[in-house]
Amino acid sequence: MSLTLSRKAQAVKPSSTLAITAKAKELKEKGIDVVGFGAGEPDFNTPENICDAAIKAIHDGFTKYTPAQGTLELRKAICEKFLQFNGLKYEPDQVVVSNGGKHSLTNIFTAILNPGDEVIIPAPYWLSYPEIVKLADGIPIFIKTDRKQNYKVTAEQIEAVCTDKTKALILNSPNNPSGMIYTREELEAIAEVAIKKDFYVVSDEMYENLIYGDDQAVSIASLNDEIYKRTITCSGVAKSYSMTGWRIGYTGSTKEIAKLMASVQSHQTSNPNSIAQKAAYEALVGPQDSVNRMKEEFNKRRDYMYERISGIKHISALKPQGAFYLFVDIGETLNLSYKGEIVGTVGNLAKILIEDFNVAVIPCDDFGFPDHIRLSYAISLEQIKKGLDRIESFANQLV
């Protein structure tokens, strides 16, 4: 056959996070004691009350199609959550429930982009952002941040790359992979640029419940009416309620954008999973004790991991304010030798760690930082200790 397959699909990079996680699982199935720092999901079970709601939905026969943009019951609950938690007033027809956060982003960019439109993506970024933008015929425009600015983009940097083709900015706070949070003052400055240059802000707030210490979540759409109109706020139940496999995400936006997203979704997937919608409703309106317990445990792990990393030679990190990742600078190791050979690249470092030390880490070249790795603390403290012992052993062998 000489038929040509989609060039757009062929240009998509496979997810390195999923690849690393799959490799770790494969080794574990062979009986090898692997510590996997790649997990982008909590290691806790979904809370029992949420599971019970799903079981009840099945027994009640709630297994049919729902409205394309989600049940009215769930959208009303999301509106209440937006109001109470984010200080945002959305009506149910401004909310679209999707099959997970990635699906929400796919809906957004399908709805707002035309071929050649530019989307600003600050680095470090979640590796799926540029691929989703490209699939929607957009052009990713990257802005590199640095450690001195806490890996956060400034309003001045954003304005400097704006062109007449700039359609949107992706803002992720708390950030994956850095764990950093934008302050109200930083968001106000960014909002001014968005209003002045007239582009959308896609505000990915998936980790909004996982913020530690005295830091507070601020939704950029809550700042004023003008930025509200230009913002699509994204969140979901995956990270906060340990519901990654349930695949429920949601957005708040103008009615016009929500209508377009719902229309696209109606053709692509019909509707979000009916049973998972009942579970998501219970997650939002039910007891929040389990969320607080998970957050407390994540905080303990964060503190421990940061202190340990701070004491390991050749690597360092800033203390994350949210999410459940440590963004580790391993630049110094790349010029050092292991077993007589220069480490060279972050990919080779990850290869050494998994093959010689049975530790799986996420190399961050696909996150825009080829001299960093991401370590998840969404694994048990016991596993964290064991894994960091192994990473320290590796670091001590570098010359």
Backbone torsions as a table, in degrees:
resi	resn	phi	psi	omega
1	MET	NA	143.3	-179.7
2	SER	-116.9	15.7	-179.5
3	LEU	-69.1	138.0	-179.5
4	THR	-93.0	127.6	177.3
5	LEU	-79.9	168.5	-175.9
6	SER	-57.9	120.9	176.5
7	ARG	-67.3	-33.7	178.2
8	LYS	-61.8	-46.2	179.2
9	ALA	-66.3	-38.2	-179.3
10	GLN	-67.3	-24.2	-178.8
11	ALA	-82.1	-10.3	-178.6
12	VAL	-74.3	130.6	177.4
13	LYS	-80.3	135.8	173.6
14	PRO	-63.3	150.6	179.9
15	SER	-70.9	117.0	179.7
16	SER	-69.4	-28.8	178.8
17	THR	-65.9	-43.5	179.1
18	LEU	-68.3	-34.9	-179.9
19	ALA	-65.8	-44.2	179.4
20	ILE	-65.1	-43.7	179.3
21	THR	-62.1	-40.8	178.3
22	ALA	-64.1	-39.9	178.9
23	LYS	-63.5	-42.4	179.1
24	ALA	-63.7	-42.0	179.1
25	LYS	-65.0	-38.3	179.4
26	GLU	-61.5	-43.7	179.5
27	LEU	-67.5	-38.6	178.6
28	LYS	-62.5	-38.8	179.4
29	GLU	-65.8	-22.1	176.6
30	LYS	-86.7	2.0	177.7
31	GLY	91.2	7.7	-179.7
32	ILE	-84.8	136.1	-177.0
33	ASP	-81.3	85.1	-178.2
34	VAL	-99.7	136.4	171.1
35	VAL	-99.9	120.2	-177.4
36	GLY	-103.8	108.2	176.5
37	PHE	-90.9	11.4	-174.7
38	GLY	-86.5	-12.9	-170.1
39	ALA	-57.2	125.9	173.7
40	GLY	-103.2	27.3	-179.1
41	GLU	-144.5	146.5	178.7
42	PRO	-60.8	149.1	178.9
43	ASP	-89.1	6.6	178.8
44	PHE	-88.3	153.1	172.5
45	ASN	-71.4	153.8	172.2
46	THR	-59.3	132.6	-178.7
47	PRO	-50.4	145.2	-172.8
48	GLU	-60.6	-39.8	-178.4
49	ASN	-63.2	-31.7	178.9
50	ILE	-71.8	-43.2	177.2
51	CYS	-62.4	-40.5	179.6
52	ASP	-61.5	-38.3	179.5
53	ALA	-64.3	-37.1	178.9
54	ALA	-69.0	-42.1	178.6
55	ILE	-62.5	-42.0	178.3
56	LYS	-62.1	-40.2	179.6
57	ALA	-59.7	-41.1	178.5
58	ILE	-63.7	-49.1	-178.8
59	HIS	-64.7	-29.7	179.2
60	ASP	-81.7	-2.7	180.0
61	GLY	78.6	21.6	179.7
62	PHE	-83.2	65.7	-172.0
63	THR	-127.8	20.4	-178.0
64	LYS	-105.2	-179.4	175.0
65	TYR	-60.0	148.2	171.3
66	THR	-118.4	174.5	172.5
67	PRO	-52.9	147.0	-174.1
68	ALA	-56.1	-38.8	-176.7
69	GLN	-93.2	13.4	177.3
70	GLY	107.4	160.0	-179.5
71	THR	-66.0	149.5	177.9
72	LEU	-62.3	-38.1	178.9
73	GLU	-56.0	-48.7	-177.8
74	LEU	-70.3	-40.5	-179.5
75	ARG	-64.4	-35.9	175.5
76	LYS	-64.5	-40.9	178.4
77	ALA	-64.2	-38.3	178.3
78	ILE	-67.0	-39.5	176.6
79	CYS	-59.6	-42.4	179.1
80	GLU	-65.7	-41.2	177.0
81	LYS	-62.3	-46.3	177.6
82	PHE	-56.1	-42.0	-177.2
83	LEU	-68.0	-50.5	-174.5
84	GLN	-74.0	-39.6	-174.2
85	PHE	-92.3	-41.2	-173.3
86	ASN	-103.4	-10.1	-177.1
87	GLY	69.1	32.5	-176.4
88	LEU	-119.1	131.6	178.8
89	LYS	-101.5	106.6	174.3
90	TYR	-119.6	145.2	172.7
91	GLU	-93.2	159.4	-178.6
92	PRO	-53.8	-32.4	-179.8
93	ASP	-79.7	2.5	173.0
94	GLN	-101.0	-1.6	-176.6
95	VAL	-109.0	134.5	174.2
96	VAL	-124.7	121.4	177.0
97	VAL	-91.5	132.5	-175.0
98	SER	-124.5	179.1	176.5
99	ASN	-87.6	58.9	176.4
100	GLY	102.6	167.0	-177.1
101	GLY	-60.3	-42.2	178.7
102	LYS	-61.3	-38.6	179.3
103	HIS	-66.7	-38.9	176.2
104	SER	-58.6	-45.7	-179.9
105	LEU	-64.1	-39.6	176.7
106	THR	-61.2	-43.6	176.7
107	ASN	-60.3	-45.0	-176.7
108	ILE	-59.7	-53.2	-173.9
109	PHE	-72.2	-28.9	172.8
110	THR	-64.9	-34.8	-177.6
111	ALA	-78.6	-32.1	-171.7
112	ILE	-107.3	-17.2	-173.5
113	LEU	-97.8	145.0	166.3
114	ASN	-116.3	156.9	-178.0
115	PRO	-51.2	128.6	178.7
116	GLY	93.2	-9.6	176.2
117	ASP	-64.7	144.0	-177.2
118	GLU	-102.1	140.5	177.6
119	VAL	-124.3	121.0	-179.6
120	ILE	-79.2	128.1	-179.2
121	ILE	-128.0	106.1	177.5
122	PRO	-68.8	140.2	176.1
123	ALA	-104.4	136.7	10.7
124	PRO	-76.0	148.0	-179.1
125	TYR	-135.3	157.2	172.7
126	TRP	-65.3	130.2	-168.4
127	LEU	-61.8	-17.9	-179.7
128	SER	-79.7	-19.6	-176.8
129	TYR	-54.7	-56.6	-176.7
130	PRO	-63.4	-32.8	-179.6
131	GLU	-68.7	-40.3	178.5
132	ILE	-66.0	-40.4	177.9
133	VAL	-61.7	-46.1	-178.5
134	LYS	-65.1	-36.6	177.5
135	LEU	-64.4	-24.4	178.0
136	ALA	-95.5	17.4	177.1
137	ASP	70.1	19.4	175.6
138	GLY	-92.5	169.1	179.0
139	ILE	-117.9	115.9	177.6
140	PRO	-69.6	134.4	174.7
141	ILE	-119.4	112.9	-172.8
142	PHE	-93.5	141.9	172.2
143	ILE	-120.4	120.2	-180.0
144	LYS	-84.7	124.8	173.0
145	THR	-97.1	-179.6	175.8
146	ASP	-142.6	174.8	-175.4
147	ARG	-63.5	-34.2	-178.5
148	LYS	-62.0	-28.6	178.7
149	GLN	-101.4	21.8	179.2
150	ASN	57.2	33.4	178.7
151	TYR	58.1	29.5	179.4
152	LYS	-116.5	138.3	-179.1
153	VAL	-77.0	148.5	178.0
154	THR	-102.3	160.8	177.6
155	ALA	-60.4	-37.0	-179.8
156	GLU	-64.7	-41.4	177.8
157	GLN	-63.0	-40.6	-179.4
158	ILE	-64.5	-48.0	-177.9
159	GLU	-61.6	-34.3	-176.7
160	ALA	-65.7	-25.7	-177.9
161	VAL	-102.0	-0.3	-179.5
162	CYS	-67.5	139.7	174.6
163	THR	-133.2	-177.8	178.1
164	ASP	-73.0	-4.6	177.7
165	LYS	-102.6	-1.0	-179.6
166	THR	-66.4	121.1	-179.0
167	LYS	-109.4	-31.7	-174.0
168	ALA	-158.4	161.3	172.0
169	LEU	-123.6	134.7	172.3
170	ILE	-94.9	123.9	179.5
171	LEU	-120.7	122.0	-175.7
172	ASN	-121.6	108.8	-178.0
173	SER	-146.4	124.0	-7.5
174	PRO	-57.7	146.9	-171.0
175	ASN	-89.4	139.2	166.9
176	ASN	-107.7	113.2	25.2
177	PRO	-106.7	-3.4	-167.6
178	SER	-81.5	-24.7	-175.7
179	GLY	77.8	7.2	-177.9
180	MET	-84.5	154.7	-176.1
181	ILE	-123.7	136.7	176.3
182	TYR	-80.6	133.9	177.5
183	THR	-78.2	166.3	177.8
184	ARG	-59.1	-42.0	-178.7
185	GLU	-64.0	-41.5	178.4
186	GLU	-64.6	-40.6	179.7
187	LEU	-68.2	-36.6	178.3
188	GLU	-62.4	-39.8	179.5
189	ALA	-68.0	-40.4	178.1
190	ILE	-66.2	-40.7	179.2
191	ALA	-60.7	-38.8	178.6
192	GLU	-59.6	-41.9	179.2
193	VAL	-66.7	-44.0	-179.4
194	ALA	-60.3	-40.1	179.2
195	ILE	-70.7	-44.7	-179.3
196	LYS	-61.9	-44.7	-177.2
197	LYS	-91.1	-6.5	175.0
198	ASP	58.4	63.0	172.6
199	PHE	-129.9	164.1	179.0
200	TYR	-80.4	151.4	170.2
201	VAL	-113.9	119.5	174.6
202	VAL	-95.2	102.5	-172.6
203	SER	-97.7	101.8	-178.4
204	ASP	-88.5	107.6	-174.8
205	GLU	-116.4	34.3	-174.2
206	MET	-58.3	-29.8	-177.1
207	TYR	-99.7	20.3	-170.7
208	GLU	-59.5	-27.9	179.4
209	ASN	-82.1	-13.7	-176.1
210	LEU	-103.9	73.0	178.3
211	ILE	-125.0	135.1	-170.9
212	TYR	-112.5	160.8	178.6
213	GLY	69.0	-143.9	-175.9
214	ASP	-94.8	0.5	-179.0
215	ASP	-68.0	148.2	-178.2
216	GLN	-122.1	145.6	174.8
217	ALA	-78.2	131.4	175.1
218	VAL	-125.2	125.5	176.5
219	SER	-89.2	125.7	-176.7
220	ILE	-60.4	-30.3	-179.7
221	ALA	-66.5	-16.9	-177.8
222	SER	-82.8	-5.4	-171.8
223	LEU	-73.8	-42.7	178.1
224	ASN	-165.1	171.0	-175.1
225	ASP	-64.8	-36.3	-176.5
226	GLU	-68.1	-42.4	179.3
227	ILE	-75.2	-30.4	175.4
228	TYR	-56.0	-44.3	-177.5
229	LYS	-67.7	-24.9	-176.4
230	ARG	-98.9	1.4	-174.2
231	THR	-108.2	136.9	166.7
232	ILE	-110.3	112.7	-177.4
233	THR	-91.5	126.8	-177.1
234	CYS	-116.2	138.6	172.5
235	SER	-157.0	-165.0	-178.3
236	GLY	174.8	-177.5	-176.3
237	VAL	-103.7	-3.3	-171.0
238	ALA	-58.9	-55.9	-171.8
239	LYS	-80.7	-41.7	-174.5
240	SER	-71.2	-31.6	-174.4
241	TYR	-115.8	14.2	-179.0
242	SER	52.8	53.3	-176.6
243	MET	-125.2	37.5	-175.1
244	THR	-57.9	-41.5	-176.9
245	GLY	-78.2	-10.2	-179.1
246	TRP	-77.5	-22.4	175.3
247	ARG	58.0	64.9	173.9
248	ILE	-130.0	115.9	172.3
249	GLY	-121.7	172.1	177.8
250	TYR	-157.1	159.5	178.8
251	THR	-133.4	154.9	169.1
252	GLY	-123.2	133.1	-176.1
253	SER	-158.2	-173.2	171.6
254	THR	-65.6	159.4	179.3
255	LYS	-61.8	-36.7	-178.5
256	GLU	-61.7	-47.6	-180.0
257	ILE	-68.6	-41.9	179.4
258	ALA	-59.5	-40.0	179.6
259	LYS	-62.9	-42.3	178.5
260	LEU	-65.1	-43.2	-179.8
261	MET	-64.0	-41.9	178.8
262	ALA	-63.2	-38.5	178.9
263	SER	-65.0	-46.3	177.9
264	VAL	-59.9	-47.7	-177.7
265	GLN	-61.9	-35.0	-177.5
266	SER	-62.2	-29.9	179.4
267	HIS	-88.7	-30.0	-175.8
268	GLN	-83.1	-41.6	-174.8
269	THR	-134.2	0.1	-173.0
270	SER	69.9	-66.8	-179.2
271	ASN	-162.6	164.9	173.1
272	PRO	-66.9	158.2	179.6
273	ASN	-53.5	126.7	-175.0
274	SER	-63.9	-44.3	-178.0
275	ILE	-66.2	-42.6	179.2
276	ALA	-63.9	-30.1	177.1
277	GLN	-66.1	-40.0	176.2
278	LYS	-63.5	-39.7	178.4
279	ALA	-65.4	-41.6	179.5
280	ALA	-64.6	-37.4	176.9
281	TYR	-59.9	-46.4	179.1
282	GLU	-63.6	-37.8	178.7
283	ALA	-58.7	-43.0	-175.4
284	LEU	-77.3	-37.6	-174.3
285	VAL	-100.7	-14.4	-177.2
286	GLY	-82.8	-173.2	179.3
287	PRO	-57.9	143.0	-178.9
288	GLN	-106.4	11.3	-177.3
289	ASP	-57.5	-42.8	-176.2
290	SER	-65.2	-35.5	178.0
291	VAL	-62.5	-44.7	-179.9
292	ASN	-65.4	-37.7	178.4
293	ARG	-65.9	-42.8	178.2
294	MET	-62.1	-43.0	-179.6
295	LYS	-61.6	-41.5	178.1
296	GLU	-61.7	-41.8	-179.9
297	GLU	-68.0	-41.9	176.7
298	PHE	-59.2	-40.1	-179.1
299	ASN	-62.4	-41.7	177.1
300	LYS	-61.3	-44.9	-179.1
301	ARG	-65.0	-41.3	178.5
302	ARG	-57.6	-48.8	-178.8
303	ASP	-60.6	-45.7	-178.2
304	TYR	-64.3	-47.4	-176.1
305	MET	-63.6	-42.0	-180.0
306	TYR	-62.4	-44.6	179.8
307	GLU	-62.8	-41.7	179.8
308	ARG	-65.7	-46.2	-179.5
309	ILE	-61.1	-36.9	-179.4
310	SER	-62.6	-21.7	-178.1
311	GLY	-101.7	4.1	-178.7
312	ILE	-97.4	133.9	-177.9
313	LYS	-62.3	145.1	170.0
314	HIS	73.0	-3.7	179.0
315	ILE	-131.9	158.3	-179.3
316	SER	-159.9	168.3	-179.6
317	ALA	-159.4	157.0	168.7
318	LEU	-88.1	149.5	180.0
319	LYS	-73.5	121.2	-178.7
320	PRO	-68.6	146.9	178.9
321	GLN	-94.9	-19.7	-177.9
322	GLY	-156.9	-172.5	-175.8
323	ALA	61.3	-154.1	176.2
324	PHE	-142.9	48.8	178.6
325	TYR	-132.8	150.6	169.3
326	LEU	-113.3	128.0	-178.1
327	PHE	-98.5	105.4	-166.6
328	VAL	-104.8	124.5	177.7
329	ASP	-80.6	113.6	-179.5
330	ILE	-114.7	17.7	-175.4
331	GLY	-53.2	-39.1	-178.1
332	GLU	-63.2	-32.3	-176.7
333	THR	-70.1	-24.4	-172.4
334	LEU	-66.4	-23.5	179.0
335	ASN	-97.7	3.6	179.7
336	LEU	-100.1	166.9	-175.9
337	SER	-107.6	142.8	173.5
338	TYR	-127.8	122.4	-176.7
339	LYS	52.4	40.3	174.4
340	GLY	84.5	0.1	-179.6
341	GLU	-125.0	141.0	178.5
342	ILE	-63.3	135.3	178.9
343	VAL	-59.6	-48.9	169.1
344	GLY	83.0	-63.7	-176.3
345	THR	-132.6	159.2	178.6
346	VAL	-66.3	-31.6	177.0
347	GLY	-64.1	-40.1	178.5
348	ASN	-69.0	-37.1	176.7
349	LEU	-60.7	-45.6	178.8
350	ALA	-61.8	-37.5	179.3
351	LYS	-65.0	-43.3	177.8
352	ILE	-61.4	-46.0	-176.6
353	LEU	-62.7	-41.1	-177.2
354	ILE	-78.2	-33.8	-176.4
355	GLU	-82.6	-38.0	-175.4
356	ASP	-101.8	-21.7	-175.0
357	PHE	-124.1	0.4	178.8
358	ASN	54.7	43.8	177.1
359	VAL	-127.0	126.0	178.3
360	ALA	-101.6	120.8	176.2
361	VAL	-123.6	163.3	179.6
362	ILE	-99.7	112.1	174.1
363	PRO	-69.9	136.4	-170.1
364	CYS	-101.4	23.4	173.8
365	ASP	-63.7	-34.3	177.0
366	ASP	-77.1	-3.4	176.4
367	PHE	-104.1	7.6	179.1
368	GLY	90.0	7.0	-179.0
369	PHE	-135.1	90.8	-176.4
370	PRO	-74.6	5.1	177.0
371	ASP	-121.2	23.7	178.3
372	HIS	-132.9	158.5	169.3
373	ILE	-126.4	158.5	176.0
374	ARG	-111.1	129.4	175.5
375	LEU	-115.7	125.2	178.5
376	SER	-89.0	137.7	171.4
377	TYR	-106.2	29.2	171.5
378	ALA	-91.1	37.8	174.2
379	ILE	-133.4	166.4	-173.8
380	SER	-63.5	154.1	178.4
381	LEU	-59.9	-36.9	177.6
382	GLU	-60.4	-44.6	178.6
383	GLN	-67.5	-38.6	178.1
384	ILE	-60.0	-46.5	-179.9
385	LYS	-60.4	-46.3	-179.2
386	LYS	-62.7	-44.7	-178.4
387	GLY	-65.9	-40.8	179.8
388	LEU	-69.7	-32.2	173.5
389	ASP	-58.6	-41.9	-178.4
390	ARG	-70.3	-41.2	177.9
391	ILE	-63.8	-39.9	178.3
392	GLU	-64.2	-38.7	177.8
393	SER	-61.4	-42.8	177.6
394	PHE	-61.4	-48.0	-177.2
395	ALA	-61.6	-36.1	-179.5
396	ASN	-70.5	-17.8	-179.6
397	GLN	-92.7	-4.1	179.2
398	LEU	-78.9	139.7	179.1
399	VAL	-133.0	NA	NA
